[in-house]
Amino acid sequence: MIASERRLSQGISRTKGGSRSRSAQYSYGDKGARSGRSNGRSGGRRPKNNGHLPIIIAAVALFGSAAAVFALSRNAGFFHEAETTATETEYIDPNAIHEDLYLDYSAFKPGAELLNLKGMTKEQVIDFLKKSYTWHLVVKNANPNIDYFSMPEFPKAEDNKSEDGIDDQGTEEVVKVKNTLSDVTIRPNKSDYEIPDILSDSITDFVDQIYTKYQEEKASESSTEESSTEKKKKKKKAEETTAESSTAIQADYILQLPDFSDKIKDYVNQLAIVWKMAPKNGDITKYNKSTGEFEFGGSKDGYAINVDATAQDILNALNNKEFSSEISTEGEKVPASTASIKDQYKIIASFTTKTTSNELRNTNVRLAAEAVNGTVLQPGEEFSFNGVVGQRTAEKGYKAAAAYNQGEVVEEVGGGICQISSTLYNAVFRSGLTTTYRRSHTFAPNYVTPGTDATVSWPGPDFKFVNDSKHAIGIRAWYSNQTATVQIYGIPVLPSGVKWELESEKIKDLPVPAVQVITPQQGKESNGSAGSEWQAYKIITKDGKTEKVKDHYVSYKGHTPKKYSANAVESSSAAESTAASSAASTESKASETKAQESKTQSTTKTSENPVVSNDGPVGNNSVPTTEADVISGGPGT
């Protein structure tokens, strides 16, 4: 493949030279050729004896002299226009190399011929070199217990707020926990990983240097006073000298592989993080819904990659130009504990809250608890309430119940599930695990002490915590008889004899928000309420001693008072009066018709126009009074 590419390049160079030759033949040789062909046709005839022979001979001699002068003038540099016309038929790419420069790229393919860069642009050279090798360098995971290995979940960059801003005005608490996967940029499979083509960028940089240097040299040559003819003479002499000293073509540039040690080691370091398998010591593995119990797994040795040895194997393949090969990781097993730890598992934290009697809300609480129940978190895994429970929809059985949206109480499908997230937060806190994201409600809750709540909505805010213990944990959650309970099941995280509690105290009340003037159509009046600020404390009990440590601060908004304006009240009253008058008028007309049908005496109507004052219709009447109104009871009343 490479040899044919090189021949193609040389063919292009020769084609350009041939074009100039053919153009020159066409400009100066066609007439002679045609003349030669005519002489050939008349060569068999005997010329006639002509008395003008001396004149013809003289003319021929004169023509020969003129031709000699023409040839001499052409060689001396005259008639530039004709020569220019001939050479302009060839297109010269200003971005290409215009002389024989040879590149040795055997670093990519042993035994490859030199590449003549003449007539090639930078892009063509880069494309040629990238096609000269095949890249498929794969690292295989040699973990003997790979069947028991589960790929870790990579952290995702996501916004905890909802796009709709649902209940996102509370105080936010964020804890950054060091995640070894945060710095991992590669995404290998469980069993293998193909290292990206690291030669490609090196080729581009190398060829850039060649063409930059070539352009700089050409610019330097054009700025000197040396004539073009002298340059050609020197170049020809140098080429003749080189040819005499050696018949082999020498490379002007040699492409060498750079040192990839740091880059390869970085890849292997990341693989060591992703493919690290902690030993299985008999932790809980899943939850059995039929029995309501967590199940334990057996013991399995772990696996750790030897970074230095694996990196060296990859570098050896590169140095041997084995760009399409498979390298198995060098590693060692991490022994699992032989002692059973099943007996060490217990409930390490529990918390219960009271719900309301609202059946729709309690349905949502129950469904959220069922979704959380049975969750198993392996060491290092992060729990996401929204990730586990999912979107709350009517199709899943969730009901519309009261919830906060932009500081307003609204009906929302799934309203009330914050009671489960808040109950879970309190259990997690007491277990010693680390909460990584929590947001308080916009307004103070009533099912937990303000300052100890965790609001959730879809798609955010979310509630998150991480299992930063050395063993898997399980979560139990349920609703029963207007109570919600969450338990954390695992091996104790806190040191023996240490206990954590979460308490919150009000710091101060905040002023009631300014009154909002509304119309009756916008809702009912309300008195509003004051906001408040709270300080939450971690209560640490150890060896009978208690320590109170500030944990976090929370601020809640007050409810905005809503009042009707005086004009709004009057307008509302007038509207109500008009409605009542219309109803009375309708009833009156019906009575009038009935009375006139039964009346035996004649009646006289007054003006049919209503009596109107500057303040509007008199009294509540919108229709005129008639005698029928007086005797509407009919005869005998």
Secondary structure, 3 states (H helix, E strand, C coil): CHHHHHHHHHHHHHHHHHHHHHHHHHHHCHHHHHHHHHHHHHCCCCCCCCCCHHHHHHHHHHHHHHHHHHHHHHHCCCCHHHHHHHHCCCCCCCCEECCCCEEECCCCCCCCCCEECECCEHHHHHHHHHCCCCCEEEEECCCCCHHHCCCCCCCCCCCCCCCCCCCCCCCEEECCCCCCCCCCCCCCCCCEEECCCCHHHHHHHHHHHHHHHHHHHHHHHHCCCCCHHHHHHHHHHHHHHHHHHCCCCCCCEECCCCCCHHHHHHHHHHHHHHCCECCEECCEEEEECCCCEEEECCEECEEEECHHHHHHHHHHHHHCCCCEEEEECCEEEECCCCCCCHHHCEEEEEEEEECCCCHHHHHHHHHHHHHHCCCEECCCCEEEHHHHHCCCCHHHCCCEEEEEECCEEEEEECCCCHHHHHHHHHHHHHHCCEEEEEECCCCCCCCCCCCCCCCCCCCCCCCEEECCCCCCEEEEEEEECCEEEEEEEECCCCCCCEEEEEEEEEEEEECCCCCEEECHHHCCCECCCCEEEEEEEEEEEECCEEEEEEEEEEEECCCCCEEECHHHHHHHHHHHHHHHHHHHHHHHHHHHHHHHHHCCCCCCCCCCCCCEECCEECCCCCCCCCHHHHCCCCCCC
